[in-house]
Amino acid sequence: MTTQTIIIDPQRMTEEGTSFGTPSGIEHELPSESASELQIAEPFNPDDIDVATRSMTIDLLLSRIRSKAIDLEPDFQRRRGIWSERQQSRLIESLLLRIPLPTLYAAEDEEENWAIVDGIQRLTTITRFIDPEAIKEPPLRLTGLEYLGGSFNGIFFDDLPARLKRRLRETELVVHVIRHGTPPEVKFNIFARINTGGMPLSAQELRHALIPGKARVFLGRLAGLEAFKQATNYSIRDERMADREMVLRFLAFSMTRPEEFRAYDFDRFLGDAMREINLLHVTDLDRLEHSFIQAMNSASEIFGQDAFRKRYRETDARFPINKALFETIAVSLANLTDSERERCISHQDEVRRRMMEVMQDREFDSAISQGTGGINKVRKRFETVSKIFKDIADV
């Protein structure tokens, strides 16, 4: 194999951030240099966009929340770090002062239920103050108010004068609802475009909000497995669901063979995989979980603390986890037979040497570093890594 010496750009060592601005443990992927690598299979028709704009009282929104017609996903919210008591109190103060709040965005499902995608914290704060039982949260006591502190610091909703209770309940909020008939990939694109608030949702957080069902629970379960945590050396922070995205990437390429992958938007590919998981029988889920655990255990034994990380030389500092390497190594190991995996484990030094050698190939390095969702990048990395495992397993 002809190789070219790779000069390591320090930018390669940067990590994605969490909602708190701390490193996530996952290597930041560089954007594609080629527009052709970001092809979308079918550019969507603007006529497919179906958005309803509604002005609704807080009382009506609370009624929908109580009847489970609005999904606030409190677990999803807590992962990102809930607002402080002071921040929540200031929002209530704004409502009492009749200051308009930003628009809410929701995705509608086939039952006309809504998943709030932009405005979760606002709506959760309002619910916690007025009707905390609806979301099983402790009631909010106002604190740190800027203008109304003299009168209302330290009080709960029930302590407010009747006219202010009525004012809050009758306050109207604007909600843009992306209707159920809007194609999923269009819906995702819309939310990605409007998702520019304080801490924008990650792609996986958007998928989590837009695609309810058993896939949410299944991804969470696999991300919580000890085998996964050990294989990734307990280094992946979960605030922005980076761990679930990695699990999803494994599952997506387990259900769609890499050689069958077609060049369309990678986020859409992962969204389609979540929807497919929602349709799977429990026996299929069990099979995928077993395959995932086998891959994680094998990766731990072969690579140790370097699993799913770049290593160009023995003297290199340890890189963050690389998502493209994770899916490629994990799926390739899962596709081996038990005896083939055992041979790779027993020849782990040779596997590591071959992986370090292939890192010197500029084409392979690009396939795991930049625009990794392109069809040629996907096929290059899977073909290369699968061949390494097969060559060593067949010795």
N, C-alpha and C positions, 0 to 999 in steps of 0.2 A: 504494500500500500504506500502510495506517495503521500508524504506529509509536508506540511508547512509549519514552521515554528510559530506558535501563537504568542503574541505579545499581550500580556494581560492588562486590560484597561481597568484602572481602579474603580470605574463606574460599575464594573461587573460585580463588585463586592457589595453594592448598595442593596438594601433590603426594603421590601414593602413595609408600610407603616400600619400601626393599629389606629383605632379611633382616639387613642391617647397620645399619639405621636411617637410611640416607642417602636423599636424594630419588631417585625412579625416573625422573624426566623426564616422567611422565604425570600429568595433572590428576586430582585426587581427585574422584570423582563423588558428588554429594549423594544421599542416599536419597530415595525417592519419598515425597511427602506424601499420596498417595492409595492406599489398599489396592487399589482397582480396577485400578491399573496393575501390580500384582504378581500377577495371576491365574495360577493353575496350571490347565492344561486339564482334568486329571483328578486330583482329590485321591487319593493312593494309599491302598490298603487295607492296614491294619496286618498283615493275614494274609499279605501278600506278602513281609514281612520274614523272611528265612531266615538266621539267625545260628547258627553252630556255635562253641561254646567248647571249646577244646582245651588241655590241659596237656601240653607237649612238652619233652623234654630238649633241651638245647643240641646234643647229639650228633645227634639226629634232625633238628633244624632245619638243622644244617650239612650233613647228607646231602642234604636237599632243595635247599640252595643249590648244592652241587656238581653236582647233576643238573639244574640250571636250573629246578627246580620252584618256586623262590622268586625273584622279580624284585626285586632291591634297587635297580636303576636308579642305579648310581654316578655317572653323568653328571648326573642330576637332583639328586643329593645335593651334588655339588661346586659346582653353581651357587649353592647356598644358603650355602656356606661350611662345610666339614667341621669337626667338633670339633677342638680343639687336642689335642696329645699328652697334656697334663695332664688334660683332661676325659675323654679315652678311658681313660687309666690309672685315674682315679678310679672309672669304671664297673666296670672289671675288679676293682678293690679291693673294691667293694661286693659283687660276686659271691663273691669269696674270703671275705668276712666273712659270707656268707649273708644279706645284706640283699636283700629281695624287690625286683624291678624292676617298673616300671609295665607294664600290659598292652599287648601288641602288637595292632594291627589290620591285617587283610589282606583283599583282595578276590580272590575265586576266579574263574577263567575256565572256559570250557567243557572244558578239558583238566585241570581241577583243579589248575592252577598258581596260585600266589599272588603278588599284587603287594602289597608292604608299603606301607601308607599312613601309619600312625602307628607309629614305632619304627625307621625306617630307620637313623638314626645309632646306636642301641643295637645293633641286629643286625649292622650293618657293623663296629662296633668289636669285638664279640665274635668275628666271623669273622676280622677282621684279626689279632687276637691269637692265636687257636687255629689257623686254617687260612687264612693270607693268600693262598695260591695260588688258592683257590676264587674270589676276587674280583680277582685280579691286582693286589694291593696289596702294598707293602712291609710286612714284619712289624712289629708294634707292640712297642716296648721300653718297659717301665713306667717312669714318671717322675713325680715330684711327689706320691707317695702320702702320704696323711695319717696312717694308722695303721700301715701295714706297710712304710713306707719303709726302715727299718733293715735289713730282710731282703730286700726285693724290688725296690727302686729299681734300674734299669739292667738288669733281666733280661728275657729273652724267655720265651715259653710253654715251650719245650723245657728251660729251666733250672729250672722248678718241680719240687718233689718230686712223686713219682708220685701220692700221695694227693690233692694239690691239683689236679693235672691231671684226676684222676678226678672230683673234686668239681665242677670247672667243667663237664666234659662231661655229668655227670649232673644238673646243676641244671635244674629245670623252669621254663619260662616259660609264662605264660598267653597264648593267642592267640585273639582273637575273629575268626572268618572269616565274612565276608559271602558267603554261597553264591552260586553262579552263577545260580541261578533267581530271585534277587532282581532286580526290574526296574531298569535302569540309573539312572533318575531317583531311585528310592528309595535305591539304593546311594549315589549322590552326596549325597543329603540326609543320610543316616546319617553319612557321613564328615565332612560339613560341620559337623554337630552335635557330634561327638566330637573334632573337630580344634581343640582349644583349648590344646595344649601350648605350650612356650616361645615358638616362632615358628610360629603356625598356617600351614598351607599356603594359598597363594592358590588361587582357583578354577581357574586354568589348571594349577597344579601338581597339583591333585586330578584334573583331567581327564587330565593326562599320566600319572599313576599308574594310573588306572582304565581307560584306553582304550589298550591296546597296539596296535601295528600300524604300517603305513607312514605314517599321519598324523603320528606323532611325528617321524619323519625329515623328512617333507615340510615341516612347519611350521618345523623347525629350519633347513632349507635356505633357505627363503624369508626367514626372519628374518635370515639371514646374508648376504643379497644386498647388494652395494654400493648398488644402486638404492634399497633400503629404508633403509639407513643414511644415505645422502645426503639422501633426502627428509625424514627425521626429524631431520636435522642432527646425527647421531651422539649424540643426547641421551637415548636410552632405555637404561636399565640392564637387564641380562638375568637378574639373579640369581633373580627370582621369575617368570620366563617371561612378563613383561609384553609383550615383543616378539612372542612366539608367539601370545599372545591377540589382539593386534592383527591379525596375519596371519590368524588363524582367523576373526575377525569379517569381514574382507574376503571370505574364501572362503565363509563361511556365506551372506552376502548375494549372492554371485555364483552360488551353487547354488540358493538360494531367493530369488526376486525380492522386493524389499521390499514391493511391493503384495500379495504372496501370504503375507506374514508373518502368523501368527496369534498371538493373545494367549495365550501360555503362558510358563512360567518361562524367562527368557533364558539361564540357565546350561544348562538342558536343551536349548535350541535350539542352543547351541554344542557341547554334547556330541553331539547328533545329527549335527551337521555333521562332527565328527571321525570318527564311525562311518561316515558316508557317504564321506568321503575314503578310508577304509580299503578301500572296495569299488571305487574308481575304477580304470579302466584307465590305463596309463602315458600314453596319448595325451591323455586328459582332464586328467591332472596337468600335462602339458606345456602344454596350452592355458591352464589356470589360471595357471601360472607366467608365461607370456608376457603374459597379461592384467594380472597383478600388476605386472610390470616396466614395462609401458606406462603404467599408472596412476601408479606412483612417479615415473617420468621426467617425465611431464606435470605432476604436482603440483610437482615441483622447479622446473620452468621457469616455471610460472604464479605460484607463491607464494613461491619462494625459501625463506628461513629461517623464514617465517611459515606454512609448510604445516602444515595440520591443527591450527592454533592459533587461539584466539579473538583477534579484534582489533576493538575497538569504536570506537577513534579512532586516527588516525595517531600520536598522541603516547603511546599505551599502551606500558607495559613489555611485554616478550614473555612470553606465557603458556606454561605447559607444554603438551605434546601433549594433545589432547582425543580420547579413544577414539571417541566418537560421531561427531565431525567426521572422524576418520580413515576410518572405514568408509564414511561417507556420501560424502565427496569422492572417495575412491579408487574405490569401486564406480561412482559416477556418471561418472567419467572413463573407467573401463574400458568402460562401456556405450556410449560415443560411437564413431563411426567415426573412422578415421585423419584424414580431412579435417576433421571436426568438432573433434577435439582440436587440430589445427593452428590452426584459427581461434580457438579459446579461448586458445591460447598467444600468437598474434599480437595478441590483444586482452586481454592479461593485466591491464592497468591497469583495464579495465572490469570484468573478473571480480572483481578485488580490491575495487573500489569497491562492486559489488553485494553481495559477501559481507559487507563491513563494514556496509552499509546494513541487511541482513537481521538482523544481530546486534542491532539496536535493537528488533526485534520480540520482545516478551516471550514469546510462545508458542514461537517458534523457539529462543530462548535457553534456555527450559526444556527443550526437546526434546533439547538437547545437554549439559544440565547436571545434570538431576535425574531419577532413575527412567527412564533412557533406554531400558530394555528394554520399556516399555509399547507396545502396538500403535499408539496414537495418536501417541506420540512418534516412533516409527520412521517412520511414514508422513509425518508433518509434515516431518521434516528431509530425508528423501529426495526428497519432492515439491518442496520449496523449492529445494534445491541442484541437482537435475536440471533444473529449469526455468531456473535462472540459466545453466547451461552450454548448454542447448538454445537459449535466447533469443539468446545471444551467437553460438553456432555457426551460427544461421540468418540472421544479419545479411548 
